[in-house]
């Protein structure tokens, strides 16, 4: 266990014993200015839900993978126990990537006395870490945040009794550099501002000026950003454990998602359905252009398999998947024209040079490596990537009405590419190689997620379910990431019982093993904060509530029976449609959908029996007038709303409460 910290605590409401620390003022001249952080507003369901998800540590861990984390996408700070338990150590670095963690600077908070107890709370609403260190000489109360708008760590501390606090920056291990830091002392209070040694615009002069005149303004702006962020989307579940996990996911999404265009390959798919694409790298890539580097292609040589070393696959490394996800949720044609199509053309051109025509007239791949599995010819992982890339490229070229001389070649490649290999257990790893043992990474199922396609064009729908169940039936080698990925795949197939089982495993266990989440809601087996975020599990939860595949807006497509009451607000469906909806006593009561583009829309609302569809003008939330809709199957309607209007579906004569609120918790 993590230094006496109960695993379940991070998913429960903190006891609130640190109110005194939360009331410590950032500026000694205005001691009351920041006292509002002590408790949630009684009439604000957003704040209540987010504060309820705060995480608590009875002692700081020595392992950074288990530690509380603060971040703004570019800068991440983790709090661990200082060597020998002498105080608090802050690791100041970046979010990292899926494969590497950047070196971190080190900043130690050392009291005079010997610590006898340390307690910390990470408040997600204000994105602030608050702690109290009890020593043999007195106490130190502190709080810290990573400013949302600059590469700066701000820390405030107050000492009591005979205690004093010192800040030191010991040489970090490896290639890290000591962070820049400036501190001010005002009686029993201390303020500190620090930034990474290589941060631009945050030199010592800027830090000194910040402490002298700008701390209150910076903190106010920081909190305002986070409060607005948390109000983008809302999920209330009777299973409070998973509701708190969702809030922790949203916090981590903002803390570790690097917005730089060079980080397209690392953009979480969770950005789309949670309505947070603007904090990811696609927005920057549209403004600044794509990253010019494609060095990843040199290492992915078909024909040599794993001998080329472990490299990202060309599709993911090019950023094509992140670009396609962003386009699915926004419909922005610039993404396809300026970014996605050029990236796919490069990937397809590279891969097509290695294809070999077989005696069957089909195009085959030589030996490549299925990540985490084996070297094999006709590798399902790579065939699926190539099939997705070329079919998406053809569709994009046609949509843009581009007269590209390569189009005929791409169409021929898509038509003749060999199918993936299958047997009675489902999709195989490649030619002659079935999934015969447990493996942590289901790279042979990447056609299901993240590619969202069938294993081959005319595949039996049952093949996907059979393939997932076969892999999920052998869990000896699984870690927490395997459970998260499997949950996302189950949700995509609308297998609610399996998805819920896997999510409960991740968030409800008390052990220290690698197949459970750490107390900070991250993976234990990953190194960097970015790689440790279980975003596929968050995607799974949202996809049970609002469908993420297909052209229709699908509301509550696979809600588990254990959730009779659910309320969602502000979730995004593909096409850019914002969805609010309520499920009560096991039935969908009402659905509200914002029409993004004014085109005809198939809405699978799930309201059974007779329904009415009402429309609201832009800027109004109350239904204005009834509109005509055509049935499109049970619980579905075809509508044609004007752009910017809002549709509300409900039963005739029903007058439901359409406000955001908590649903009853399950007992």
C-alpha positions in Angstrom: 0.0 0.0 0.0 1.0 3.6 -0.6 2.4 4.7 2.8 -0.8 3.9 4.6 -3.1 5.5 2.0 -6.2 3.4 1.4 -6.7 2.7 -2.3 -10.4 3.5 -2.2 -9.9 6.9 -0.7 -9.1 8.6 -4.0 -12.6 7.7 -5.1 -14.4 8.9 -2.0 -15.0 12.4 -0.6 -12.1 13.6 1.6 -12.8 14.1 5.2 -12.2 17.8 4.9 -9.6 18.0 7.7 -7.4 20.4 5.8 -9.7 23.4 5.7 -7.1 25.5 7.6 -4.5 24.8 5.0 -7.0 25.7 2.2 -7.5 29.0 3.8 -3.9 30.1 3.7 -3.7 33.3 1.6 -1.5 33.5 -1.5 -0.7 37.1 -0.6 -0.1 38.1 3.0 -1.7 41.5 2.4 -5.0 39.9 1.5 -5.5 36.9 3.9 -9.2 36.4 3.1 -9.0 36.5 -0.7 -8.5 32.8 -1.2 -10.6 31.3 1.7 -13.4 30.3 -0.7 -11.7 27.0 -1.6 -12.7 25.3 1.6 -16.1 23.9 0.5 -18.3 23.5 -2.6 -21.2 25.9 -3.2 -24.4 24.2 -2.1 -26.3 25.2 -5.3 -23.6 24.3 -7.9 -23.7 20.7 -9.0 -20.6 21.1 -11.2 -18.5 22.2 -8.3 -20.0 19.7 -5.9 -19.2 16.8 -8.3 -15.7 17.9 -8.9 -14.8 18.6 -5.3 -16.3 15.3 -4.3 -13.7 13.6 -6.6 -10.7 15.2 -4.8 -7.9 12.7 -3.8 -6.4 12.3 -0.4 -3.0 11.0 0.8 -2.3 10.0 4.4 1.4 10.0 3.5 3.3 11.0 0.4 4.7 8.2 -1.6 8.4 7.8 -2.6 7.4 6.5 -6.1 6.4 9.3 -8.5 4.0 6.9 -10.3 1.8 6.9 -7.2 2.1 10.6 -6.4 -0.4 13.5 -6.8 0.2 15.5 -10.0 -0.4 19.1 -11.0 -0.1 20.3 -14.6 -1.0 22.6 -17.5 -0.2 20.4 -20.5 3.4 21.7 -20.8 4.5 21.5 -17.2 3.7 18.7 -14.8 4.7 18.7 -11.1 4.5 15.6 -8.9 4.8 15.6 -5.1 6.7 12.8 -3.4 8.4 12.2 0.0 11.8 13.8 0.2 14.7 11.3 0.8 14.7 10.0 4.4 11.1 11.4 4.9 12.6 14.8 5.7 9.8 16.7 3.9 8.2 17.1 0.5 10.0 16.8 -2.9 8.5 18.4 -6.0 9.5 16.9 -9.3 9.2 19.6 -12.0 9.1 18.4 -15.6 7.0 17.8 -18.6 4.1 15.4 -19.3 6.2 13.1 -21.4 5.0 10.8 -24.2 3.8 7.3 -24.4 7.3 6.0 -24.6 9.5 8.4 -22.6 9.6 10.7 -19.6 11.5 14.0 -19.7 14.1 14.7 -17.0 12.6 16.5 -14.1 14.1 19.2 -11.9 13.9 18.8 -8.1 12.7 21.2 -5.5 12.6 20.2 -1.8 10.5 21.7 1.0 12.4 20.9 4.2 11.1 21.8 7.7 13.5 22.2 10.6 11.9 19.5 12.7 11.5 15.8 11.9 8.2 15.1 10.1 5.9 12.8 12.1 2.9 13.1 9.8 2.1 14.3 6.3 -1.3 14.6 4.8 -2.3 16.0 1.3 -5.4 16.6 -0.7 -5.5 17.3 -4.4 -8.5 19.5 -5.1 -9.5 19.1 -8.7 -11.9 22.1 -8.8 -9.1 24.6 -8.3 -6.3 22.2 -9.6 -4.4 22.8 -6.3 -2.5 20.5 -3.9 -2.9 21.3 -0.2 -0.9 19.7 2.5 0.0 19.7 6.2 3.3 18.5 7.6 3.4 17.9 11.3 7.0 17.8 12.8 8.7 17.6 16.1 8.8 21.4 16.2 5.4 22.4 14.8 3.5 22.3 11.6 3.8 23.5 8.0 0.7 24.1 5.9 1.2 24.5 2.2 -0.6 24.6 -1.1 0.7 24.5 -4.7 -0.6 24.9 -8.2 0.8 24.9 -11.7 -0.4 28.1 -13.3 -2.6 27.2 -16.3 -1.3 30.1 -18.3 2.5 30.0 -17.8 5.2 27.4 -17.1 5.2 28.3 -13.4 4.7 26.5 -10.1 3.3 28.7 -7.3 3.5 27.5 -3.7 2.4 29.1 -0.5 3.3 28.0 3.0 2.6 28.9 6.6 4.5 27.7 9.6 3.2 27.3 13.2 4.9 26.7 16.5 8.7 26.8 16.3 8.8 25.4 12.7 10.6 27.0 9.8 10.6 26.0 6.1 13.5 26.1 3.6 13.4 25.5 -0.1 16.4 23.8 -1.7 17.1 22.6 -5.3 19.4 19.6 -5.1 21.0 18.3 -8.3 18.5 16.1 -10.1 19.4 12.6 -11.3 20.3 12.0 -14.9 20.2 14.9 -17.4 17.7 17.1 -15.5 18.5 20.7 -14.5 17.6 22.4 -11.2 14.4 24.5 -11.7 14.6 28.3 -11.4 13.0 29.5 -8.2 12.4 32.7 -6.3 10.9 32.9 -2.8 9.5 35.7 -0.5 9.0 35.5 3.3 6.4 37.6 5.2 6.4 36.7 8.9 5.2 33.1 9.2 4.2 32.9 5.5 6.3 32.1 2.5 5.7 32.3 -1.2 7.6 30.5 -3.9 7.5 30.7 -7.7 9.5 28.1 -9.8 9.8 27.1 -13.4 11.8 24.6 -15.4 15.3 25.7 -16.2 14.6 25.8 -20.0 11.2 27.5 -19.8 10.7 30.5 -21.9 9.3 33.7 -20.4 9.7 32.5 -16.9 13.2 33.6 -15.9 14.1 34.7 -12.4 13.2 38.3 -13.1 9.7 37.3 -14.2 9.3 35.0 -11.2 10.4 37.8 -8.9 7.9 40.2 -10.4 5.1 37.7 -10.2 5.7 37.2 -6.4 5.9 41.0 -5.9 2.8 42.1 -7.8 1.0 39.4 -9.7 0.2 36.4 -7.6 -3.4 37.2 -6.8 -4.2 37.9 -10.5 -2.4 34.7 -11.7 -4.3 32.5 -9.2 -7.7 34.1 -10.0 -7.1 33.6 -13.7 -5.9 30.0 -13.1 -9.0 29.1 -11.0 -11.4 30.8 -13.5 -9.9 28.6 -16.3 -10.3 25.4 -14.4 -13.8 26.2 -13.3 -14.9 26.9 -16.9 -13.1 23.7 -18.0 -15.0 21.6 -15.5 -18.3 23.1 -16.6 -17.9 21.9 -20.2 -19.3 18.5 -19.6 -21.2 16.8 -16.7 -21.8 13.2 -15.9 -23.9 12.0 -12.9 -24.0 8.3 -12.1 -25.6 6.3 -9.3 -22.2 4.5 -9.1 -20.3 7.3 -7.4 -17.0 5.5 -7.7 -17.1 5.8 -11.5 -18.5 9.3 -11.4 -15.5 10.4 -9.4 -13.2 8.5 -11.8 -14.7 10.5 -14.6 -13.9 13.7 -12.9 -10.4 12.6 -12.2 -10.0 11.7 -15.9 -11.1 15.2 -16.9 -8.6 16.8 -14.5 -5.8 14.6 -15.8 -6.8 15.3 -19.4 -6.1 19.0 -18.9 -3.0 18.4 -16.8 -1.0 16.2 -19.1 -2.3 16.9 -22.7 0.5 18.7 -24.5 -1.0 21.2 -27.0 2.1 21.4 -29.2 1.5 20.3 -32.8 4.4 17.9 -32.5 2.3 15.9 -30.0 -0.4 14.9 -32.4 0.5 11.2 -31.9 -0.2 11.6 -28.2 -3.5 13.4 -28.4 -6.1 11.4 -26.3 -9.3 10.3 -28.1 -11.1 11.4 -24.9 -10.7 15.1 -26.0 -13.6 14.7 -28.5 -16.5 13.3 -26.5 -15.7 15.4 -23.5 -15.7 18.7 -25.6 -12.1 19.6 -24.9 -10.5 19.4 -28.4 -9.4 23.0 -28.0 -6.8 22.1 -25.4 -5.2 19.4 -27.6 -2.6 19.7 -30.4 -5.0 19.7 -33.4 -5.9 23.3 -32.7 -2.2 24.3 -32.7 -1.5 22.2 -35.8 -4.2 24.1 -37.7 -2.6 27.4 -36.8 1.1 26.5 -37.1 1.0 23.6 -39.5 1.9 19.9 -38.9 5.1 18.7 -37.4 7.6 18.4 -40.3 9.3 15.3 -39.0 8.5 11.8 -40.1 11.6 10.0 -38.7 9.4 7.3 -37.4 9.1 5.8 -40.9 12.7 4.9 -41.0 12.4 2.4 -38.2 9.2 0.6 -39.3 10.7 -1.4 -42.1 8.4 -4.2 -43.3 10.4 -7.4 -43.8 12.6 -7.2 -40.7 10.0 -7.2 -37.9 11.2 -6.4 -34.4 14.8 -6.3 -35.6 14.2 -2.7 -36.6 13.6 -1.9 -32.9 10.4 -0.8 -31.2 8.9 2.2 -33.1 5.5 3.8 -33.3 3.4 2.7 -36.2 3.5 5.2 -39.1 -0.3 5.9 -38.9 -0.2 6.9 -35.2 3.1 8.6 -35.4 2.0 10.8 -38.3 -0.9 12.1 -36.1 -3.5 10.8 -38.6 -5.6 9.1 -35.9 -5.8 12.2 -33.8 -6.6 14.3 -36.8 -9.4 12.0 -37.9 -10.9 11.9 -34.4 -10.9 15.7 -34.3 -12.6 15.9 -37.7 -15.2 13.4 -36.7 -16.2 15.6 -33.8 -15.9 19.0 -35.5 -16.4 18.5 -39.2 -13.7 21.1 -39.8 -12.7 20.7 -43.5 -9.3 22.3 -42.9 -8.3 19.3 -40.8 -8.8 16.9 -43.8 -7.5 19.3 -46.5 -4.4 20.7 -44.7 -3.4 18.0 -42.3 -5.0 14.6 -42.5 -4.8 14.0 -46.3 -1.1 14.9 -46.6 -0.3 12.7 -43.6 -2.2 9.7 -45.0 -0.7 10.2 -48.4 2.8 9.9 -46.9 2.0 6.8 -44.9 0.2 5.0 -47.8 3.0 5.9 -50.2 5.6 4.5 -47.7 3.8 1.3 -47.0 2.6 0.5 -50.5 6.2 0.1 -51.6 6.6 -3.0 -49.5 3.4 -4.8 -50.5 3.8 -8.1 -52.5 1.3 -9.6 -54.9 0.5 -13.2 -54.0 -0.7 -16.0 -56.2 -4.2 -15.1 -55.1 -3.9 -11.7 -56.7 -4.1 -10.0 -53.3 -1.5 -7.6 -51.9 0.4 -9.0 -48.8 2.7 -7.6 -46.2 6.1 -9.2 -45.5 7.1 -9.8 -41.8 6.3 -7.0 -39.5 6.0 -6.8 -35.7 2.6 -6.9 -34.0 3.4 -4.8 -30.9 3.6 -6.8 -27.7 2.9 -10.1 -29.6 5.2 -11.4 -32.3 6.8 -11.0 -35.8 4.5 -12.3 -38.5 3.7 -11.9 -42.1 0.3 -10.3 -43.1 0.4 -8.8 -39.6 -3.2 -7.9 -38.6 -2.0 -4.8 -36.8 -0.3 -3.3 -39.9 -2.8 -4.6 -42.4 -5.6 -2.8 -40.4 -3.6 0.4 -40.2 -2.9 0.4 -44.0 -6.5 -0.5 -44.8 -7.8 2.3 -42.6 -5.2 4.8 -44.0 -5.9 4.1 -47.7 -9.7 3.9 -47.4 -9.8 7.1 -45.4 -7.4 8.7 -47.9 -9.7 7.7 -50.8 -12.8 9.0 -49.0 -11.0 12.3 -48.1 -9.8 12.9 -51.7 -13.3 12.3 -53.0 -14.9 14.5 -50.4 -12.5 17.3 -51.3 -13.1 16.7 -55.0 -9.3 16.6 -55.5 -8.1 15.6 -59.0 -5.1 13.6 -57.6 -3.3 11.3 -60.2 -2.6 8.9 -57.4 -6.3 8.2 -56.6 -6.6 5.3 -59.0 -3.6 3.6 -57.4 -5.0 4.1 -53.9 -8.4 2.7 -55.0 -6.6 -0.4 -56.4 -4.6 -0.8 -53.3 -7.7 -0.7 -51.1 -9.5 -3.2 -53.3 -6.7 -5.8 -53.5 -5.3 -5.6 -50.0 -5.5 -9.0 -48.4 -7.9 -9.7 -45.6 -6.7 -10.4 -42.1 -6.4 -14.0 -41.0 -9.1 -15.6 -38.8 -9.9 -18.9 -37.1 -12.5 -20.2 -34.8 -11.3 -18.0 -31.9 -11.5 -14.8 -34.0 -9.0 -12.5 -35.7 -5.5 -13.9 -35.7 -2.2 -12.0 -35.1 -1.2 -12.7 -38.7 -0.7 -15.5 -41.2 -0.7 -18.9 -39.3 -0.4 -17.3 -35.8 -3.4 -17.3 -33.5 -3.8 -15.6 -30.1 -2.9 -18.7 -27.9 -1.7 -17.0 -24.7 -2.4 -14.0 -22.6 -0.9 -10.7 -23.9 -1.2 -7.2 -22.4 -1.5 -5.4 -25.7 -4.2 -6.4 -28.1 -2.5 -5.0 -31.2 -4.3 -7.5 -33.4 -7.6 -5.8 -32.4 -6.6 -2.3 -33.5 -9.1 -2.4 -36.3 -11.8 -2.3 -33.5 -10.1 0.6 -31.6 -8.8 3.1 -32.4 -9.6 2.5 -36.1 -13.3 1.7 -35.6 -13.7 -0.5 -38.6 -14.5 -4.1 -39.3 -11.6 -6.5 -39.6 -12.4 -6.8 -43.3 -15.1 -5.2 -45.5 -17.7 -8.0 -45.3 -16.9 -9.5 -41.9 -19.6 -11.1 -39.8 -20.4 -8.6 -37.0 -20.1 -11.5 -34.5 -16.4 -11.8 -35.4 -15.5 -8.6 -33.5 -17.3 -9.8 -30.3 -15.7 -13.3 -30.6 -12.2 -11.8 -31.0 -12.5 -9.5 -28.1 -13.9 -12.2 -25.8 -11.1 -14.6 -26.8 -8.4 -12.1 -25.8 -10.3 -10.9 -22.7 -10.6 -14.6 -21.6 -6.8 -14.8 -20.9 -5.8 -12.1 -18.4 -2.6 -13.5 -16.8 -0.3 -11.0 -18.5 -2.7 -8.0 -18.2 -1.9 -4.8 -16.6 -4.2 -1.9 -15.8 -3.8 -0.6 -19.4 -5.1 -3.9 -20.7 -8.3 -3.5 -18.6 -8.8 0.1 -19.8 -8.3 -0.9 -23.5 -10.6 -3.9 -23.1 -13.3 -1.7 -21.5 -13.1 0.8 -24.4 -13.4 -2.0 -26.9 -16.4 -3.5 -25.0 -18.1 -0.1 -24.9 -17.5 0.3 -28.7 -19.3 -3.0 -29.2 -22.0 -2.0 -26.7 -21.2 -4.9 -24.4 -22.2 -3.0 -21.2 -21.7 -5.9 -18.8 -18.1 -6.5 -19.9 -17.3 -2.8 -20.0 -18.7 -2.3 -16.5 -16.9 -5.3 -15.1 -13.5 -4.0 -16.4 -14.1 -0.5 -15.2 -15.0 -1.7 -11.7 -11.9 -3.8 -11.6 -9.7 -0.7 -12.4 -11.4 1.6 -9.9 -12.6 -0.6 -7.1 -9.6 -2.8 -6.2 -7.4 -2.3 -3.1 -4.3 -4.1 -4.1 -0.9 -2.8 -5.2 -0.6 -4.9 -8.3 -0.1 -3.4 -11.8 -3.6 -4.4 -13.0 -5.2 -1.8 -10.7 -5.0 2.0 -10.8 -2.7 3.8 -8.4 -4.1 6.1 -5.7 -3.7 9.0 -8.1 -6.0 7.3 -10.7 -3.0 6.6 -13.0 -1.4 3.4 -14.2 1.3 1.9 -12.0 3.2 0.3 -14.9 3.8 3.5 -17.0 6.6 5.9 -16.5 5.6 9.4 -17.8 2.4 11.1 -16.5 1.1 11.2 -20.1 1.5 7.5 -20.6 0.1 6.7 -17.2 -3.3 8.3 -17.8 -6.0 5.6 -18.4 -7.8 7.6 -21.0 -9.3 4.5 -22.8 -11.2 3.8 -19.6 -12.6 7.3 -19.6 -13.5 6.9 -23.3 -15.3 3.6 -22.4 -17.4 5.3 -19.7 -18.5 8.1 -22.0 -19.2 5.8 -25.0 -21.7 3.9 -22.8 -23.6 7.1 -22.5 -23.2 8.8 -25.9 -22.3 6.7 -28.9 -19.0 7.5 -30.6 -19.3 5.4 -33.8 -21.5 5.8 -36.9 -23.3 8.8 -38.3 -26.3 9.0 -36.0 -26.4 10.8 -32.6 -26.8 7.8 -30.3 -27.9 8.6 -26.7 -27.6 6.0 -23.9 -26.7 3.2 -26.4 -25.4 0.8 -23.8 -26.2 2.0 -20.2 -25.6 -0.9 -17.7 -28.7 -2.1 -15.9 -27.0 -1.1 -12.7 -27.4 2.5 -13.6 -31.2 3.2 -13.5 -30.6 6.9 -13.2 -28.1 8.8 -15.3 -27.8 12.5 -16.2 -25.3 13.9 -18.8 -24.8 17.4 -20.0 -22.4 18.9 -22.6 -21.1 15.6 -24.0 -20.2 15.8 -27.7 -21.4 13.3 -30.3 -19.6 12.9 -33.7 -20.7 15.7 -36.0 -20.3 18.3 -33.3 -23.7 17.8 -31.6 -23.8 18.7 -27.9 -25.9 16.2 -25.9 -27.8 16.6 -22.7 -30.0 13.7 -21.5 -31.6 12.0 -18.5 -32.4 8.4 -17.7 -34.8 7.8 -14.8 -35.9 4.5 -13.3 -34.3 2.6 -16.2 -35.9 4.6 -19.0 -34.7 7.6 -21.0 -36.9 10.5 -19.9 -35.7 13.3 -22.2 -32.9 14.1 -24.7 -31.6 17.5 -25.8 -29.3 17.9 -28.8 -27.6 21.0 -30.2 -27.7 20.9 -34.0 -24.2 21.7 -35.2 -24.5 22.1 -38.9 -28.1 22.2 -40.0 -28.0 19.0 -42.0 -30.5 16.2 -41.6 -29.9 14.3 -38.4 -30.8 10.8 -37.3 -31.3 10.9 -33.6 -31.5 7.7 -31.6 -32.9 9.2 -28.5 -34.1 6.0 -26.9 -37.3 7.6 -25.5 -39.9 4.8 -25.7 -43.5 5.2 -26.7 -45.0 8.3 -28.2 -42.6 11.3 -28.3 -42.6 15.0 -29.2 -39.7 16.9 -30.6 -39.4 20.6 -29.6 -37.0 23.2 -31.0 -35.2 26.0 -29.2 -33.7 29.1 -30.8 -30.0 29.8 -30.4 -29.3 31.1 -26.9 -32.5 29.7 -25.4 -32.7 26.5 -23.4 -36.4 26.2 -23.0 -38.3 24.4 -25.8 -40.0 26.9 -28.1 -42.2 25.0 -30.6 -42.9 21.5 -31.8 -41.3 20.4 -35.0 -42.1 17.6 -37.4 -39.9 14.5 -37.3 -40.0 11.2 -39.1 -39.6 7.9 -37.2 -36.3 6.1 -38.0 -36.9 2.9 -36.0 -37.8 2.3 -32.4 -36.6 5.2 -30.2 -35.2 7.1 -33.2 -36.2 10.1 -35.3 -35.0 11.8 -38.5 -35.0 15.6 -38.1 -33.7 18.5 -40.1 -33.0 21.4 -37.6 -31.6 24.7 -38.5 -28.0 25.3 -37.6 -27.5 26.4 -34.0 -30.9 25.3 -32.8 -31.5 22.8 -30.0 -33.9 19.8 -30.2 -35.6 18.4 -27.1 -37.3 15.0 -27.3 -39.7 14.0 -24.5 -43.0 12.2 -24.0 -46.3 14.1 -24.6 -47.5 15.9 -21.5 -44.2 15.3 -19.6 -42.6 18.4 -18.0 -39.2 17.2 -16.8 -36.6 19.1 -15.0 -33.9 19.9 -17.6 -31.4 21.4 -15.2 -28.0 19.9 -14.3 -28.2 18.0 -11.0 -27.0 14.9 -9.2 -28.9 11.7 -9.6 -29.4 9.6 -6.5 -26.4 7.5 -5.4 -26.8 3.7 -5.4 -26.9 2.2 -2.0 
